[in-house]
Amino acid sequence: MKPQPKIGLLSKKNILVTLLLLTVVAFAAIWLYQGVRQTEVSLGADQRIDLTPQQIQSIKDIGQWEFLSVSDEQLVDTTRRGIFSDDHLVRIYYGTMRLGIDMRQLETGWIQREGDSLTIILPPIGLLDRDFIDEARTRSFHESGRWTAQDREALLKRAYQRMLQHGMTDQNIESARQNGEALFRQMMRSMGFEHVHIQWTK
């Protein structure tokens, strides 16, 4: 019988070294895979959006924020009775009322964060400029007789009150609120906040 070939000691060592290297490579691959997964999870957890004090201050520095403008014109007249004839004064007034908020009226804690949500408490809608009648455009529609500056001032006050009644309605105030909420949500979403809740102080 022919002697069976035997694997030499050198070949056995090569096989053992190869197996050992494969084991090390396998463990290294598993370790790297686990490390990458942990890194991805930690990165996802750290990707938080926060508002800095500088950003909050820049929002407050907006000052007055107009959400709705209402243009109006009023024809106001007055009559003064005379012995032989009556005097008439008819004037047309034009004005634009700007409805919005004054950021200087924000209260402490007006913006609060809870997780990925923001709650914003805004001051009530108001008239941003009380001097809204454009006196340069005011003109007399009809005038007979002699009228004093006090007479004209009385007509101006009547026109002012009428414009306030037409402009500061519940419907216009609600429209201004809706516009304000849309603008604030858009601004906050551009900063990364998807869930924004708006509240209004009374």
KEMAR-291299 format. One record per residue: residue in three letters; z, y negated, x of N, C-alpha, C, O, CB in turn. Coordinates in steps of 0.05 Angstrom, whole numbers. Each point is the difference from the previous one (the first is absolute). Glycine has a CB too. Example, Ala and Ser with C-alpha at 12.3 -4.5 7.8 and 13.67 -1.06 7.14 Angstrom:
REM KEMAR-291299
gutor_n_w_n_v_n_u_ca_w_ca_v_ca_u_c_w_c_v_c_u_o_w_o_v_o_u_cb_w_cb_v_cb_u
Ala_156_114_264_0_-24_-18_0_-24_18_13_0_21_12_23_-59 .
Ser_-39_-44_31_1_-24_16_14_-22_-15_4_-22_10_-47_35_14 .
***
This chain:
REM KEMAR-291299
gutor_n_w_n_v_n_u_ca_w_ca_v_ca_u_c_w_c_v_c_u_o_w_o_v_o_u_cb_w_cb_v_cb_u
Met_0_24_17_0_-24_-17_0_-25_17_13_-1_21_11_26_-57 .
Lys_-40_-44_25_-1_-25_15_25_-16_-7_9_-1_-23_-59_1_23 .
Pro_61_-14_19_24_-16_-5_-7_-23_-18_-21_-13_2_40_25_43 .
Gln_0_-18_-66_-4_-22_-18_3_-27_15_17_-2_17_0_30_-56 .
Pro_-34_-47_32_2_-26_13_26_-13_-8_8_1_-24_-58_-6_26 .
Lys_63_-8_15_26_-14_-5_-4_-30_4_-14_-10_17_40_51_-2 .
Ile_-11_-55_-34_-1_-30_3_18_-8_22_23_8_1_-33_-14_-50 .
Gly_0_-9_67_15_-9_23_22_-19_-8_0_-12_-22_-39_19_50 .
Leu_58_-9_-10_22_-19_-4_-10_-29_-3_11_-15_-16_19_45_41 .
Leu_-51_-38_-11_-11_-27_-1_-11_-5_-28_4_-22_-11_-14_23_60 .
Ser_-4_19_-61_-11_-4_-26_22_-2_-21_-3_-17_-18_-38_43_31 .
Lys_62_-11_-10_22_-2_-19_13_-28_1_7_-11_-21_1_60_26 .
Lys_-6_-59_19_12_-27_3_-18_-21_-14_10_-19_-13_12_33_56 .
Asn_-48_-10_-40_-19_-20_-12_3_1_-31_-1_-21_-13_-31_26_52 .
Ile_35_19_-49_2_2_-29_26_-13_-10_0_-15_-20_-27_57_21 .
Leu_49_-37_14_25_-12_-8_0_-30_2_10_-14_-18_13_55_34 .
Val_-36_-51_5_-2_-30_3_-16_-12_-23_6_-21_-10_-2_26_60 .
Thr_-26_9_-57_-18_-9_-21_15_-1_-26_-2_-20_-15_-38_38_39 .
Leu_55_3_-30_15_1_-25_22_-21_-1_4_-13_-21_-13_62_18 .
Leu_21_-53_26_21_-21_1_-12_-28_-4_12_-16_-14_14_45_46 .
Leu_-49_-34_-20_-13_-26_-4_-8_-4_-29_3_-22_-11_-20_24_58 .
Leu_6_19_-60_-8_-2_-28_25_-6_-18_-2_-15_-19_-36_47_28 .
Thr_60_-19_-2_25_-5_-16_9_-29_3_7_-14_-19_6_62_26 .
Val_-14_-58_18_8_-28_5_-18_-19_-15_9_-20_-12_9_33_58 .
Val_-45_-8_-44_-19_-17_-14_5_0_-30_-1_-20_-13_-33_29_49 .
Ala_40_15_-47_5_2_-29_25_-16_-8_-1_-15_-20_-21_60_20 .
Phe_43_-42_16_25_-15_-6_-5_-31_3_10_-15_-16_17_54_31 .
Ala_-43_-46_4_-6_-28_5_-16_-12_-24_5_-22_-9_-5_30_59 .
Ala_-19_8_-60_-16_-9_-23_17_-3_-24_-3_-20_-15_-37_43_34 .
Ile_58_-4_-24_18_-2_-23_18_-24_3_5_-15_-20_-5_65_14 .
Trp_11_-55_29_18_-23_5_-15_-26_-5_11_-19_-12_15_46_45 .
Leu_-50_-29_-23_-16_-25_-3_-6_-5_-30_1_-22_-9_-21_29_55 .
Tyr_13_15_-60_-7_-3_-29_24_-10_-15_-2_-18_-17_-31_56_21 .
Gln_57_-26_1_24_-9_-13_6_-29_7_9_-15_-17_8_62_17 .
Gly_-21_-54_25_5_-28_8_-18_-20_-14_9_-21_-8_6_39_52 .
Val_-40_-10_-47_-19_-18_-14_8_-4_-29_0_-22_-10_-37_36_41 .
Arg_45_8_-44_9_-2_-28_24_-17_-3_1_-17_-18_-20_62_10 .
Gln_38_-42_26_24_-17_-2_-6_-29_5_11_-18_-13_16_57_28 .
Thr_-46_-44_4_-8_-27_5_-13_-13_-24_5_-23_-6_-11_34_54 .
Glu_-11_4_-62_-14_-10_-23_20_-7_-22_-2_-21_-13_-39_48_24 .
Val_61_-9_-15_20_-5_-20_16_-25_6_6_-17_-17_-4_66_7 .
Ser_6_-51_35_17_-23_8_-16_-26_-2_11_-21_-8_15_50_38 .
Leu_-52_-28_-23_-16_-24_-3_-3_-8_-29_2_-24_-7_-27_36_48 .
Gly_22_8_-59_-2_-7_-28_25_-12_-11_0_-18_-17_-32_56_12 .
Ala_55_-29_16_25_-10_-10_5_-28_10_14_-16_-13_4_62_11 .
Asp_-29_-53_25_6_-26_12_-19_-22_-9_3_-23_6_15_47_33 .
Gln_-39_-16_-54_-20_-20_-8_10_-15_-24_-11_3_-22_-26_26_40 .
Arg_58_-45_-15_12_-15_-21_-9_-29_2_-3_-11_22_42_42_-24 .
Ile_-43_-43_-21_-8_-28_0_25_-17_-8_14_7_-19_-62_5_7 .
Asp_53_-32_27_23_-16_-5_-8_-30_0_-19_-8_13_49_43_7 .
Leu_-14_-51_-35_-5_-29_0_19_-13_20_24_5_-1_-38_-3_-48 .
Thr_3_-17_67_16_-14_19_10_-26_-11_-11_-10_-19_-15_31_56 .
Pro_48_-32_-26_10_-26_-10_-22_-22_2_-1_-18_-17_47_31_31 .
Gln_-63_-11_6_-21_-20_3_-20_2_-23_-10_-20_-9_16_22_59 .
Gln_-13_23_-58_-18_3_-22_12_-10_-26_-14_-14_-16_-6_53_39 .
Ile_45_-34_-28_13_-9_-24_1_-31_0_-5_-12_-21_33_54_19 .
Gln_-22_-54_25_1_-29_1_-28_-12_-4_-3_-21_-13_42_24_44 .
Ser_-60_10_-21_-27_-10_-4_-8_0_-29_-15_-17_-9_3_33_55 .
Ile_22_4_-61_-5_1_-29_14_-23_-14_-12_-13_-17_7_63_19 .
Lys_30_-55_6_15_-22_-12_-13_-27_6_1_-19_-15_41_46_18 .
Asp_-54_-29_21_-12_-25_9_-25_-7_-16_-11_-22_4_30_30_42 .
Ile_-28_10_-63_-24_-7_-17_6_-25_-16_-18_-15_-7_5_64_5 .
Gly_39_-52_-6_8_-23_-16_-7_4_-29_8_20_-12_-15_-50_52 .
Gln_-8_11_-51_-9_3_-27_-25_18_-2_-18_-2_16_37_-44_-27 .
Trp_-18_64_-9_-22_19_-3_-11_-2_-28_14_7_-19_6_24_54 .
Glu_-44_-41_-38_-12_-4_-26_-13_26_-10_-15_13_14_7_-61_-4 .
Phe_15_56_-35_-11_24_-12_-18_-6_-23_-16_18_-8_57_6_21 .
Leu_-40_-48_-24_-17_-7_-23_-2_-30_-2_20_-14_3_-7_57_-28 .
Ser_-37_-53_19_-3_-29_-5_-12_-3_-28_-18_15_-8_11_-25_58 .
Val_17_-10_-64_-8_-5_-28_-8_-29_-2_16_-19_4_15_54_-22 .
Ser_-57_-40_13_-11_-27_-4_1_-7_-29_-5_17_-17_-24_-12_58 .
Asp_35_-30_-46_2_-9_-28_-8_-30_-2_1_-14_20_36_48_-29 .
Glu_-46_-41_-15_-5_-28_-5_11_-7_-28_-1_16_-18_-40_-16_47 .
Gln_53_-24_-31_13_-8_-24_-10_-28_-8_-1_-19_16_41_47_-6 .
Leu_-47_-31_-36_-7_-25_-11_24_-10_-16_8_13_-20_-58_-2_18 .
Val_62_-33_10_24_-11_-12_-5_-28_-10_-13_-16_13_42_44_17 .
Asp_-19_-34_-54_-5_-26_-11_26_-12_-12_19_14_-6_-66_0_-4 .
Thr_46_-40_7_22_-14_-13_-11_-24_-15_-21_-11_7_53_25_29 .
Thr_-18_-22_-57_-10_-22_-17_23_-20_-4_23_8_-4_-56_23_-19 .
Arg_26_-56_25_20_-21_-5_-10_-16_-25_-22_-12_0_35_10_50 .
Arg_4_2_-70_-8_-14_-25_3_-30_3_20_-10_11_-6_51_-37 .
Gly_-34_-55_16_0_-29_0_-3_-11_-28_-4_14_-19_-15_-14_65 .
Ile_21_-27_-48_-2_-13_-26_-29_1_-9_-5_6_-23_44_-36_34 .
Phe_-57_23_6_-28_-2_-8_-16_25_9_-19_8_-13_23_-58_16 .
Ser_5_63_19_-15_23_10_19_17_17_22_-9_8_-66_-15_-8 .
Asp_36_49_4_16_18_16_-12_3_28_-24_-2_4_38_27_-45 .
Asp_4_-22_61_-9_5_27_1_30_6_18_14_-9_-1_-60_24 .
His_-37_55_0_-2_28_6_-3_4_31_-13_-15_13_-8_25_-59 .
Leu_34_11_55_-3_8_28_-3_30_1_17_15_-8_11_-54_25 .
Val_-51_48_-7_-6_29_2_-8_6_29_-18_-13_11_3_15_-60 .
Arg_30_16_62_-6_6_28_-3_30_3_11_16_-15_15_-56_30 .
Ile_-42_48_5_-4_28_7_13_6_27_-5_-15_20_-39_16_-47 .
Tyr_60_20_28_14_7_25_-9_28_8_-6_18_-16_46_-46_3 .
Tyr_-42_32_40_-8_25_12_22_9_19_12_-16_14_-62_4_-19 .
Gly_54_38_5_21_11_18_-5_29_6_-13_14_-15_45_-48_-3 .
Thr_-20_43_40_-1_28_8_28_9_8_12_-10_18_-60_6_-2 .
Met_58_23_-31_26_11_5_-2_25_17_-16_18_-5_33_-36_-38 .
Arg_-1_19_65_0_23_18_25_16_-4_22_-10_4_-50_-16_30 .
Leu_25_51_-43_22_17_-5_3_20_23_-19_11_10_12_-15_-60 .
Gly_32_7_59_5_19_23_29_0_7_17_-5_-17_-63_-3_34 .
Ile_52_15_8_28_2_9_4_-17_25_-19_-5_15_23_51_-35 .
Asp_20_-54_24_8_-14_24_17_19_17_22_7_-8_-23_-53_-15 .
Met_-10_54_46_14_20_16_27_-9_11_16_16_10_-61_1_2 .
Arg_50_-43_-14_26_-10_9_22_7_-20_23_-3_6_-46_-35_17 .
Gln_15_48_-46_19_8_-21_7_30_2_15_10_-16_-32_-46_-13 .
Leu_7_49_49_6_29_4_30_3_5_12_-14_15_-58_23_3 .
Glu_57_11_-31_29_6_3_4_20_23_-19_14_9_27_-23_-58 .
Thr_17_10_58_6_19_21_-5_29_-9_7_7_-23_28_-39_41 .
Gly_-47_48_-1_-7_28_-7_-23_2_-18_-3_19_-16_50_-8_21 .
Trp_-66_-31_-4_-23_0_-18_-20_22_6_-17_6_-16_23_-56_12 .
Ile_-4_61_29_-18_22_6_17_23_11_15_-3_19_-54_-28_-9 .
Gln_35_55_-22_16_23_7_-18_24_4_-19_4_-15_59_-22_-10 .
Arg_-33_35_45_-16_24_5_17_24_-5_23_2_8_-50_-26_26 .
Glu_15_43_-48_12_27_-4_-22_21_6_-17_5_-17_49_-24_-19 .
Gly_-30_31_59_-20_19_8_-27_-13_4_-2_-19_16_27_55_-40 .
Asp_-45_-26_9_-26_-12_3_-6_-20_-23_-23_-7_-5_7_48_28 .
Ser_37_-50_-37_-3_-18_-22_13_-27_6_20_-2_15_-21_40_-47 .
Leu_-11_-59_21_11_-27_2_7_-11_-27_-15_4_-19_-11_-12_61 .
Thr_48_-6_-45_7_-14_-24_2_-30_7_14_-8_18_11_48_-37 .
Ile_-41_-56_5_-1_-29_5_9_-14_-24_-10_4_-22_-28_2_54 .
Ile_58_-24_-29_10_-16_-22_-9_-29_4_7_-13_19_34_44_-24 .
Leu_-57_-40_-14_-13_-27_3_13_-20_-19_11_8_-21_-54_14_34 .
Pro_43_-47_-6_11_-21_-18_-18_-3_-24_-23_9_0_43_-33_39 .
Pro_-10_11_-60_-16_-2_-25_-25_-18_4_-1_-17_17_43_23_-43 .
Ile_-62_-1_10_-24_-16_-1_7_-28_-9_15_-4_-20_-44_44_11 .
Gly_19_-60_23_5_-27_-7_-23_-18_5_-21_9_10_69_-2_-1 .
Leu_-45_-32_-15_-20_-21_5_3_-10_29_21_-11_7_-22_-2_-57 .
Leu_-19_17_66_2_-7_28_-2_-30_5_12_-10_20_-32_54_-9 .
Asp_6_-58_-27_-3_-29_3_3_-13_-27_-17_3_-18_-13_3_58 .
Arg_52_-21_-44_5_-13_-26_-17_-25_-4_-2_-10_-22_48_29_24 .
Asp_-58_-29_19_-17_-23_-3_-29_10_-2_-16_-4_18_48_-26_8 .
Phe_-39_43_-48_-25_14_-2_-22_-16_-15_-23_9_0_49_33_1 .
Ile_-20_-64_-12_-20_-16_-14_-15_-17_21_12_-14_16_15_12_-59 .
Asp_-54_4_42_-17_-15_18_-5_-28_-13_-18_-4_-15_-4_47_33 .
Glu_39_-62_-10_-2_-27_-12_-26_-14_9_-9_-18_-14_59_15_13 .
Ala_-61_12_23_-25_-13_8_-23_6_-19_-19_-16_-3_34_19_51 .
Arg_-13_19_-62_-21_8_-20_7_-10_-28_-17_2_-18_7_38_46 .
Thr_34_-50_-32_7_-9_-27_-17_-24_-7_-4_-18_16_51_34_-9 .
Arg_-56_-16_-32_-17_-22_-9_6_-6_-29_9_17_-15_-45_-5_48 .
Ser_31_-37_-41_3_-8_-27_-24_8_-17_-23_-8_7_52_-31_8 .
Phe_-25_54_-36_-21_7_-18_-6_-22_-20_-23_-5_-7_36_54_12 .
His_8_-62_-13_-3_-23_-18_25_-18_4_22_9_2_-49_18_-37 .
Glu_22_-53_35_22_-19_4_-6_-26_-14_-21_-12_4_32_33_41 .
Ser_7_-29_-62_-3_-26_-14_28_-13_0_20_14_-4_-59_3_-25 .
Gly_40_-42_33_25_-14_2_10_-1_28_-14_8_19_25_6_-65 .
Arg_13_-23_49_12_-3_27_23_20_2_18_2_-17_-30_-51_19 .
Trp_12_64_20_20_21_5_13_-4_27_-13_-7_19_-14_39_-48 .
Thr_53_-26_30_16_-4_24_0_26_17_-9_21_-9_37_-56_-15 .
Ala_-17_32_48_3_24_17_19_20_-12_-3_24_3_-6_-53_37 .
Gln_29_19_-55_19_18_-13_-14_16_-22_7_24_-4_31_-56_14 .
Asp_-57_20_-24_-15_14_-21_-16_23_12_-1_22_-10_-1_-64_-17 .
Arg_-11_36_50_-16_20_13_17_22_12_-7_24_-1_-27_-59_12 .
Glu_58_28_-2_18_20_11_10_19_-22_3_24_4_12_-56_32 .
Ala_-11_21_-60_8_17_-23_-22_20_-7_6_23_-6_23_-61_-11 .
Leu_-54_29_18_-22_19_-5_-1_21_21_-5_24_-6_-21_-60_-16 .
Leu_30_29_47_0_19_22_21_21_-4_-5_24_5_-12_-59_26 .
Lys_41_28_-39_21_19_-5_-7_19_-23_6_24_2_27_-57_15 .
Arg_-46_23_-37_-8_18_-22_-21_20_9_1_23_-7_9_-60_-26 .
Ala_-29_27_49_-20_19_11_13_21_18_-8_23_-1_-26_-60_-1 .
Tyr_54_28_17_13_19_19_14_22_-16_-3_24_7_10_-62_25 .
Gln_7_31_-53_14_20_-16_-19_19_-14_5_24_-1_32_-56_-6 .
Arg_-60_22_-2_-20_17_-13_-11_20_20_-4_24_-6_-7_-61_-26 .
Met_5_28_56_-11_18_20_20_21_8_-8_24_4_-21_-61_13 .
Leu_55_30_-15_20_20_6_1_21_-22_2_24_6_25_-59_18 .
Gln_-29_27_-49_0_20_-22_-24_18_1_2_24_-6_23_-57_-21 .
His_-48_22_35_-24_17_1_-1_17_26_-11_22_-1_-13_-57_-25 .
Gly_36_26_47_-2_14_26_22_20_5_-5_22_9_-17_-61_8 .
Met_47_32_-24_23_18_6_6_18_-23_22_0_-11_-3_-35_42 .
Thr_-39_50_-40_4_19_-22_9_27_11_-3_5_24_-32_-29_-51 .
Asp_46_40_10_8_27_8_-24_16_11_3_15_19_34_-15_-54 .
Gln_-60_-4_22_-23_15_9_-9_-8_28_-6_17_17_-9_-13_-64 .
Asn_15_-30_53_-8_-9_27_21_8_20_-8_7_23_-16_-46_-43 .
Ile_49_38_14_21_9_18_-3_29_7_3_9_23_28_-44_-41 .
Glu_-37_52_-2_-4_28_4_-25_5_17_0_18_18_22_-8_-62 .
Ser_-43_-25_40_-24_2_16_6_-7_29_-9_14_19_-20_-25_-58 .
Ala_45_-10_43_8_-7_28_16_22_13_-4_6_24_4_-55_-38 .
Arg_18_61_-1_16_23_11_-18_23_8_3_11_22_35_-25_-51 .
Gln_-57_21_12_-18_22_7_-16_-6_25_-4_17_17_2_-4_-66 .
Asn_-8_-38_51_-15_-8_24_18_1_25_-9_9_21_-21_-38_-49 .
Gly_55_20_25_18_1_22_7_28_9_1_5_24_18_-48_-40 .
Glu_-15_61_-3_6_27_7_-23_13_15_3_15_19_27_-11_-59 .
Ala_-55_-10_30_-23_12_13_-3_-10_29_-7_15_18_-16_-12_-63 .
Leu_28_-29_49_-2_-11_27_21_11_19_-6_6_23_-13_-48_-43 .
Phe_44_45_10_21_11_17_-5_29_7_4_9_23_28_-41_-43 .
Arg_-41_48_0_-6_28_6_-23_2_20_1_17_18_14_-4_-64 .
Gln_-35_-30_44_-22_1_19_9_-7_28_-8_13_19_-24_-25_-56 .
Met_49_-8_39_10_-8_26_17_22_13_-3_6_23_3_-54_-38 .
Met_18_61_-1_17_20_11_-15_26_6_6_14_20_31_-33_-46 .
Arg_-57_25_11_-17_24_6_-16_-4_25_-5_19_15_3_-9_-63 .
Ser_-6_-35_54_-13_-5_25_18_3_24_-9_4_22_-21_-36_-46 .
Met_57_31_19_19_5_21_9_29_0_17_7_17_-2_-54_-22 .
Gly_-26_64_-13_6_28_1_18_11_-21_5_24_0_-12_-28_47 .
Phe_16_-13_-66_18_9_-21_-16_6_-25_-13_-18_-11_52_-8_31 .
Glu_-38_51_-29_-16_8_-24_16_-5_-26_-12_-7_-20_-12_41_48 .
His_50_-30_-27_17_-2_-24_15_-27_0_19_-3_15_-15_54_-18 .
Val_-13_-69_-14_12_-27_0_8_-6_-29_-16_1_-18_-12_-17_57 .
His_54_10_-43_11_-6_-26_7_-30_-1_14_-10_18_4_57_-24 .
Ile_-28_-61_-14_5_-29_-3_19_-5_-23_-3_10_-22_-43_-20_41 .
Gln_67_-6_-13_18_-9_-21_1_-31_0_-6_-13_21_33_56_-17 .
Trp_-20_-54_-27_1_-29_-2_28_-9_-9_12_12_-18_-61_-13_6 .
Thr_59_-19_25_26_-11_-8_-5_-18_-25_-22_-11_-3_41_12_51 .
Lys_2_-3_-64_-3_-16_-24_6_-29_5_-1_-17_-18_14_57_-9 .
***
